[in-house]
Amino acid sequence: RDGEVLGPENFGWFAAPQFEHRNGEPLRLAALSAACGVRDLATRALDTAGIPWTEVFLGGSSSVVDAAVSAGLATSVFSCRLAPPGTVEVSSRFGLPPLPSTEIVLHSTLSDAKSREALRTLACAFREHRP
């Protein structure tokens, strides 16, 4: 579908500062569900790079995944703007593969002028306040 591109969405590998990954062991991952697009992005990148991985947390809610990562039990891929507070980007530290960016796209079926104007204002505010 057509939509208005609001900007790029960049991803990174995040973990707690104390997270340890030992060479030769599978990378411990946390993800929302087996059908998650971000999980697919991560596992494809690891498989392509030949890096073994294992899921230690799967499913639940984003707060459960955030808690597992923040506690140092696993690493996960997050949007750079949505990574849990206190976590750090660890791709260089552990030799993890780069992740592709995606686009944030606003889709709408609204057609009346007032609603369309409100969406334009929202899109403008979103673009202006992105880091």
Backbone as CSV, one residue per row, in Angstrom:
resi,resn,N_x,N_y,N_z,CA_x,CA_y,CA_z,C_x,C_y,C_z
1,ARG,0.829,-1.193,0.000,0.000,0.000,0.000,0.859,1.235,0.000
2,ASP,0.297,2.271,-0.555,0.977,3.558,-0.521,0.919,4.116,0.888
3,GLY,1.900,4.888,1.222,1.937,5.529,2.522,2.954,6.645,2.498
4,GLU,2.935,7.429,3.550,3.873,8.548,3.662,5.072,8.116,4.502
5,VAL,6.249,8.158,3.905,7.468,7.785,4.623,7.795,8.892,5.627
6,LEU,7.909,8.474,6.891,8.212,9.432,7.954,9.701,9.489,8.273
7,GLY,10.410,8.429,7.915,11.840,8.419,8.174,12.359,7.006,8.316
8,PRO,13.666,6.879,8.485,14.255,5.545,8.635,14.076,5.010,10.051
9,GLU,14.068,3.708,10.159,14.073,3.031,11.454,15.356,2.220,11.509
10,ASN,16.272,2.607,12.382,17.570,1.940,12.502,17.546,0.970,13.679
11,PHE,18.208,-0.161,13.498,18.221,-1.211,14.506,19.639,-1.468,14.992
12,GLY,19.722,-2.023,16.188,21.013,-2.387,16.751,20.866,-3.586,17.664
13,TRP,22.001,-4.171,17.992,22.078,-5.285,18.941,22.286,-4.678,20.317
14,PHE,21.361,-4.921,21.246,21.437,-4.305,22.560,21.510,-5.364,23.657
15,ALA,22.239,-5.018,24.709,22.376,-5.876,25.882,22.697,-4.992,27.078
16,ALA,22.587,-5.583,28.252,23.009,-4.887,29.467,24.526,-4.770,29.442
17,PRO,25.080,-3.736,30.051,26.540,-3.588,30.069,27.261,-4.814,30.633
18,GLN,26.649,-5.529,31.555,27.282,-6.697,32.159,27.044,-7.994,31.381
19,PHE,26.312,-7.935,30.278,26.040,-9.151,29.499,27.350,-9.745,28.998
20,GLU,27.488,-11.058,29.150,28.693,-11.744,28.693,28.333,-12.760,27.620
21,HIS,29.090,-12.729,26.551,28.956,-13.730,25.491,30.337,-14.345,25.292
22,ARG,30.405,-15.648,25.483,31.688,-16.339,25.351,31.856,-16.856,23.928
23,ASN,33.037,-16.621,23.358,33.343,-17.141,22.021,33.078,-18.635,21.971
24,GLY,32.501,-19.082,20.882,32.224,-20.495,20.696,30.868,-20.933,21.220
25,GLU,30.236,-20.114,22.049,28.906,-20.432,22.548,27.869,-19.708,21.690
26,PRO,26.677,-20.302,21.537,25.629,-19.598,20.790,25.254,-18.283,21.478
27,LEU,24.990,-17.278,20.686,24.547,-15.987,21.213,23.155,-16.169,21.813
28,ARG,22.963,-15.724,23.046,21.670,-15.847,23.709,20.775,-14.682,23.294
29,LEU,19.615,-15.035,22.704,18.681,-14.035,22.194,17.375,-14.026,22.968
30,ALA,16.757,-12.860,23.033,15.400,-12.696,23.538,14.590,-12.044,22.419
31,ALA,13.366,-12.518,22.210,12.514,-11.966,21.154,11.050,-12.084,21.563
32,LEU,10.205,-11.304,20.891,8.785,-11.315,21.222,8.077,-12.601,20.811
33,SER,8.219,-13.007,19.571,7.536,-14.215,19.106,8.230,-14.739,17.859
34,ALA,7.919,-15.965,17.518,8.522,-16.574,16.332,8.094,-15.860,15.056
35,ALA,6.975,-15.161,15.090,6.474,-14.465,13.905,6.887,-12.988,13.855
36,CYS,7.749,-12.572,14.753,8.167,-11.168,14.836,9.122,-10.809,13.698
37,GLY,8.857,-9.725,13.010,9.715,-9.282,11.915,11.103,-8.885,12.377
38,VAL,11.214,-8.295,13.560,12.524,-7.903,14.086,13.328,-9.156,14.442
39,ARG,12.659,-10.185,14.986,13.330,-11.455,15.263,13.865,-12.050,13.967
40,ASP,13.045,-12.023,12.916,13.488,-12.541,11.614,14.707,-11.788,11.109
41,LEU,14.691,-10.472,11.254,15.823,-9.640,10.841,17.092,-10.090,11.567
42,ALA,16.975,-10.317,12.874,18.129,-10.712,13.689,18.630,-12.103,13.316
43,THR,17.741,-13.072,13.240,18.170,-14.445,12.982,18.722,-14.610,11.568
44,ARG,18.145,-13.905,10.606,18.704,-13.952,9.242,20.111,-13.385,9.207
45,ALA,20.316,-12.266,9.900,21.651,-11.652,9.932,22.660,-12.585,10.589
46,LEU,22.273,-13.222,11.679,23.180,-14.153,12.362,23.466,-15.378,11.504
47,ASP,22.425,-15.947,10.894,22.603,-17.119,10.031,23.514,-16.796,8.844
48,THR,23.295,-15.643,8.230,24.116,-15.229,7.088,25.579,-15.066,7.493
49,ALA,25.802,-14.554,8.708,27.170,-14.348,9.209,27.776,-15.624,9.795
50,GLY,26.982,-16.694,9.875,27.487,-17.949,10.428,27.692,-17.915,11.931
51,ILE,26.908,-17.082,12.614,27.029,-16.967,14.065,25.939,-17.821,14.714
52,PRO,26.334,-18.812,15.524,25.317,-19.635,16.185,24.552,-18.828,17.234
53,TRP,23.281,-19.163,17.409,22.438,-18.450,18.360,21.421,-19.416,18.965
54,THR,20.901,-19.017,20.113,19.837,-19.770,20.767,18.880,-18.779,21.412
55,GLU,17.609,-19.097,21.358,16.616,-18.236,22.001,16.456,-18.672,23.449
56,VAL,16.637,-17.725,24.349,16.467,-18.025,25.764,15.176,-17.425,26.307
57,PHE,14.624,-16.449,25.594,13.322,-15.874,25.919,12.578,-15.666,24.618
58,LEU,11.338,-16.171,24.553,10.523,-16.017,23.353,9.081,-15.827,23.781
59,GLY,8.462,-14.804,23.249,7.061,-14.575,23.543,6.860,-13.658,24.730
60,GLY,5.636,-13.639,25.210,5.310,-12.748,26.315,5.057,-11.344,25.792
61,SER,5.507,-10.399,26.527,5.308,-9.000,26.142,6.659,-8.326,25.960
62,SER,6.618,-7.134,25.401,7.880,-6.421,25.201,8.544,-6.118,26.535
63,SER,7.754,-5.946,27.599,8.362,-5.663,28.901,9.137,-6.871,29.428
64,VAL,8.703,-8.096,29.095,9.427,-9.296,29.509,10.759,-9.377,28.759
65,VAL,10.737,-9.111,27.454,11.968,-9.114,26.664,12.902,-8.023,27.165
66,ASP,12.371,-6.836,27.399,13.181,-5.732,27.934,13.828,-6.129,29.254
67,ALA,13.052,-6.783,30.128,13.574,-7.187,31.436,14.680,-8.231,31.303
68,ALA,14.504,-9.193,30.397,15.529,-10.235,30.187,16.830,-9.615,29.692
69,VAL,16.717,-8.670,28.771,17.906,-8.008,28.231,18.533,-7.107,29.297
70,SER,17.722,-6.342,29.980,18.239,-5.429,31.013,18.906,-6.176,32.166
71,ALA,18.439,-7.396,32.445,19.021,-8.195,33.528,20.317,-8.894,33.118
72,GLY,20.694,-8.777,31.843,21.942,-9.382,31.396,21.821,-10.848,31.016
73,LEU,20.594,-11.323,30.786,20.377,-12.727,30.461,20.435,-13.025,28.970
74,ALA,20.277,-11.999,28.138,20.243,-12.204,26.693,20.533,-10.879,26.000
75,THR,20.686,-10.972,24.699,20.775,-9.781,23.854,19.564,-9.797,22.934
76,SER,19.261,-8.671,22.333,18.132,-8.607,21.411,18.342,-7.458,20.441
77,VAL,17.608,-7.513,19.353,17.608,-6.410,18.395,16.450,-5.489,18.754
78,PHE,16.768,-4.212,18.853,15.757,-3.199,19.110,15.944,-2.062,18.117
79,SER,14.867,-1.356,17.874,14.991,-0.076,17.202,15.868,0.785,18.100
80,CYS,16.788,1.521,17.520,17.695,2.345,18.324,16.938,3.349,19.188
81,ARG,15.764,3.760,18.751,14.992,4.727,19.533,14.157,4.072,20.620
82,LEU,14.055,2.728,20.615,13.214,2.036,21.585,13.978,1.059,22.479
83,ALA,15.289,1.087,22.433,16.084,0.179,23.269,15.806,0.465,24.743
84,PRO,15.783,-0.582,25.571,15.508,-0.370,26.996,16.547,0.550,27.642
85,PRO,16.114,1.398,28.553,17.057,2.274,29.255,18.140,1.458,29.957
86,GLY,19.354,1.951,29.887,20.465,1.287,30.557,21.156,0.223,29.725
87,THR,20.582,-0.141,28.564,21.242,-1.112,27.700,22.206,-0.385,26.776
88,VAL,23.123,-1.146,26.187,24.120,-0.566,25.286,24.138,-1.345,23.973
89,GLU,24.530,-0.672,22.928,24.651,-1.319,21.620,25.944,-2.132,21.634
90,VAL,25.848,-3.444,21.285,26.981,-4.357,21.474,27.477,-5.016,20.189
91,SER,27.099,-4.514,19.032,27.505,-5.186,17.792,29.025,-5.236,17.638
92,SER,29.709,-4.146,17.903,31.175,-4.139,17.779,31.820,-5.022,18.842
93,ARG,31.324,-4.932,20.043,31.886,-5.685,21.168,31.862,-7.197,20.924
94,PHE,30.804,-7.697,20.271,30.666,-9.134,20.055,30.794,-9.553,18.594
95,GLY,31.172,-8.634,17.727,31.340,-8.967,16.314,30.043,-9.386,15.641
96,LEU,28.951,-8.711,15.984,27.644,-9.055,15.417,27.427,-8.331,14.092
97,PRO,26.659,-8.944,13.209,26.499,-8.380,11.864,25.671,-7.100,11.860
98,PRO,25.909,-6.251,10.863,25.081,-5.047,10.728,23.646,-5.443,10.399
99,LEU,22.735,-4.566,10.752,21.312,-4.806,10.515,20.778,-3.773,9.541
100,PRO,19.927,-4.195,8.620,19.379,-3.227,7.665,18.375,-2.287,8.341
101,SER,18.259,-1.106,7.802,17.242,-0.164,8.261,15.935,-0.447,7.527
102,THR,14.859,0.000,8.118,13.565,-0.058,7.448,13.015,1.363,7.409
103,GLU,11.821,1.508,6.897,11.191,2.822,6.857,9.973,2.828,7.770
104,ILE,9.774,3.930,8.446,8.536,4.151,9.186,7.577,4.800,8.202
105,VAL,6.451,4.143,7.967,5.490,4.611,6.972,4.136,4.809,7.625
106,LEU,3.532,5.942,7.375,2.194,6.247,7.870,1.186,5.859,6.795
107,HIS,0.299,4.924,7.146,-0.767,4.508,6.241,-2.088,5.014,6.802
108,SER,-2.957,5.478,5.934,-4.254,5.961,6.382,-5.262,5.853,5.250
109,THR,-6.499,5.600,5.641,-7.597,5.606,4.667,-8.489,6.817,4.876
110,LEU,-8.074,7.712,5.769,-8.869,8.914,6.025,-8.869,9.802,4.785
111,SER,-10.022,10.362,4.472,-10.089,11.173,3.253,-10.627,12.580,3.486
112,ASP,-11.257,12.842,4.640,-11.792,14.185,4.839,-10.646,15.156,5.130
113,ALA,-10.838,16.396,4.762,-9.781,17.409,4.839,-9.267,17.616,6.267
114,LYS,-10.156,17.646,7.241,-9.744,17.889,8.630,-8.852,16.749,9.139
115,SER,-9.221,15.525,8.858,-8.419,14.370,9.292,-7.080,14.336,8.570
116,ARG,-7.087,14.611,7.284,-5.838,14.615,6.514,-4.892,15.690,7.039
117,GLU,-5.422,16.851,7.386,-4.592,17.927,7.934,-4.008,17.512,9.284
118,ALA,-4.788,16.843,10.115,-4.290,16.365,11.408,-3.157,15.361,11.194
119,LEU,-3.285,14.485,10.213,-2.225,13.520,9.913,-0.969,14.212,9.397
120,ARG,-1.126,15.240,8.585,0.036,16.003,8.099,0.767,16.655,9.268
121,THR,0.024,17.197,10.216,0.618,17.820,11.399,1.363,16.773,12.231
122,LEU,0.745,15.629,12.421,1.371,14.541,13.168,2.657,14.084,12.488
123,ALA,2.617,13.901,11.177,3.806,13.473,10.437,4.922,14.494,10.534
124,CYS,4.567,15.761,10.424,5.564,16.842,10.531,6.199,16.850,11.915
125,ALA,5.376,16.728,12.959,5.899,16.716,14.323,6.809,15.516,14.547
126,PHE,6.444,14.376,14.010,7.263,13.173,14.151,8.633,13.387,13.509
127,ARG,8.634,13.905,12.287,9.913,14.132,11.576,10.794,15.138,12.308
128,GLU,10.198,16.208,12.822,10.966,17.260,13.463,11.562,16.859,14.807
129,HIS,10.983,15.877,15.469,11.432,15.526,16.817,12.152,14.190,16.890
130,ARG,12.569,13.683,15.769,13.370,12.448,15.772,14.818,12.814,16.057
131,PRO,15.482,11.986,16.884,16.891,12.288,17.176,17.771,12.103,15.950
